[in-house]
Amino acid sequence: MPKKKIGYKVVHVRRYHYSSALPVLATNLQYFKSKWTTPKKGDGPMAVFTNSNDAFRFRHSTSKVIFKCEYYPSKKRYLKSGNRIARHDLPMGTDFATRVRLIEKVR
């Protein structure tokens, strides 16, 4: 398994959980602070940002929150949800993760 890294996840705030703010593929994954999130069976890796500057540039709405996160990098270089795949038009600084854990709110 690849070495764990630190990155940043931009999320929408929901009532009891968080969901990805990246609109490329709607996966309906739920993120919780301090718990590992993995893609649904058959789906590909999840998107994270490698640095806070790119995460802040992407977060253009106050309804979105940035978390520092731990993640395991994926060898796959695309996002996949069901039959949909996204390889292009991803925000600058995007990395791909097999598992993500939200650590602390940055903003």
Secondary structure as UniProt FT lines:
FT   STRAND          5..13
FT   STRAND          18..20
FT   TURN            23..24
FT   STRAND          36..37
FT   TURN            41..42
FT   STRAND          46..49
FT   HELIX           52..58
FT   TURN            62..63
FT   STRAND          64..73
FT   STRAND          79..81
FT   TURN            82..83
FT   STRAND          84..86
FT   TURN            92..93
FT   STRAND          94..105
//
